[in-house]
């Protein structure tokens, strides 16, 4: 995973204890391997064995997301504000949205 770095436990006294540290948007144990967070989840912290956050209902994020800011409304859903994904609502009867994102629903 791109952006990984080296780290060591607190109080380390030798480079022999340095190991891989997963980058934000990925997870894994110290020393790796690192795995990208799946779509719909995210983690900003690189010091975690799991992705810590999930996008709100009816929203998703790309694989490898590092923050909730990456969450967008899913296909078939839109946001009244166009910005906040906590209010993703289904497209009304007679409209549709084929891609995830900030676009509005289109009339048939």
C-alpha positions as CSV (number, residue, x, y, z in Angstrom):
1,X,0.0,0.0,0.0
2,X,1.4,3.4,-1.0
3,X,2.3,5.8,1.8
4,X,3.3,3.2,4.4
5,X,6.1,4.2,6.8
6,X,8.3,2.6,9.5
7,X,7.5,2.9,13.2
8,X,8.6,1.4,16.5
9,X,7.0,0.9,19.9
10,X,7.4,3.7,22.5
11,X,10.8,3.7,24.3
12,X,12.6,1.7,21.5
13,X,16.4,1.6,21.7
14,X,17.3,-0.1,18.4
15,X,16.4,0.0,14.8
16,X,15.8,-3.7,15.0
17,X,12.3,-3.1,16.4
18,X,11.3,-0.9,13.5
19,X,8.4,-2.3,11.5
20,X,5.9,-1.4,8.8
21,X,3.2,1.1,9.8
22,X,0.1,1.1,7.6
23,X,-0.9,4.5,6.0
24,X,-4.3,6.1,6.6
25,X,-6.9,4.4,4.5
26,X,-5.4,1.0,5.2
27,X,-5.1,-1.3,8.1
28,X,-3.0,-4.2,9.4
29,X,-0.8,-5.3,12.2
30,X,2.6,-3.7,12.9
31,X,4.9,-5.2,10.4
32,X,2.2,-5.6,7.8
33,X,0.8,-6.7,5.6
34,X,-1.4,-3.6,5.0
35,X,-4.8,-3.8,3.3
36,X,-6.8,-1.0,1.9
37,X,-10.1,-0.2,3.8
38,X,-12.9,-1.6,1.8
39,X,-15.4,0.7,0.0
40,X,-17.9,2.2,2.5
41,X,-15.3,2.4,5.4
42,X,-12.3,4.5,6.3
43,X,-9.6,5.0,8.9
44,X,-7.4,8.1,9.5
45,X,-5.2,6.4,12.0
46,X,-2.5,4.2,10.7
47,X,-2.1,2.4,14.0
48,X,-5.1,0.2,13.7
49,X,-5.8,-3.4,12.8
50,X,-9.3,-2.5,11.4
51,X,-10.9,0.3,9.5
52,X,-12.5,2.4,12.3
53,X,-15.3,4.2,10.5
54,X,-18.1,3.4,8.2
55,X,-20.1,5.7,6.0
56,X,-23.6,6.7,7.0
57,X,-26.6,4.8,5.7
58,X,-27.2,5.0,1.9
59,X,-23.6,6.3,1.3
60,X,-20.3,4.8,0.4
61,X,-16.6,5.7,0.0
62,X,-13.9,4.5,-2.4
63,X,-11.6,1.7,-1.3
64,X,-8.6,3.1,0.7
65,X,-10.5,6.1,2.2
66,X,-8.8,7.9,5.1
67,X,-11.7,10.0,6.4
68,X,-15.5,10.4,6.5
69,X,-15.1,13.3,4.0
70,X,-14.7,10.6,1.3
71,X,-18.3,9.3,1.9
72,X,-20.8,10.2,-0.9
73,X,-24.4,9.2,-1.5
74,X,-24.8,5.8,-3.1
75,X,-26.4,5.1,-6.5
76,X,-30.1,5.9,-6.3
77,X,-29.7,8.3,-3.4
78,X,-28.9,12.1,-3.2
79,X,-28.3,14.7,-0.5
80,X,-30.6,17.6,0.0
81,X,-27.7,19.8,0.8
82,X,-25.4,18.3,-1.8
83,X,-22.6,18.3,0.8
84,X,-23.6,16.2,3.9
85,X,-24.0,12.5,3.4
86,X,-25.9,12.0,6.6
87,X,-29.1,13.0,4.8
88,X,-28.8,10.7,1.7
89,X,-32.4,10.1,0.5
90,X,-33.7,7.8,-2.2
91,X,-34.4,9.3,-5.6
92,X,-38.1,10.1,-6.0
93,X,-40.4,8.0,-8.2
94,X,-39.7,8.9,-11.8
95,X,-36.0,9.8,-11.2
96,X,-32.7,7.9,-11.0
97,X,-29.0,8.3,-10.2
98,X,-26.6,5.8,-11.8
99,X,-23.4,6.7,-10.0
100,X,-22.4,7.3,-6.4
101,X,-21.5,10.9,-5.7
102,X,-22.8,14.4,-5.1
103,X,-25.0,14.5,-8.2
104,X,-28.7,15.0,-8.0
105,X,-31.2,12.5,-9.3
106,X,-32.3,12.8,-12.9
107,X,-35.9,12.6,-14.2
108,X,-36.7,9.7,-16.4
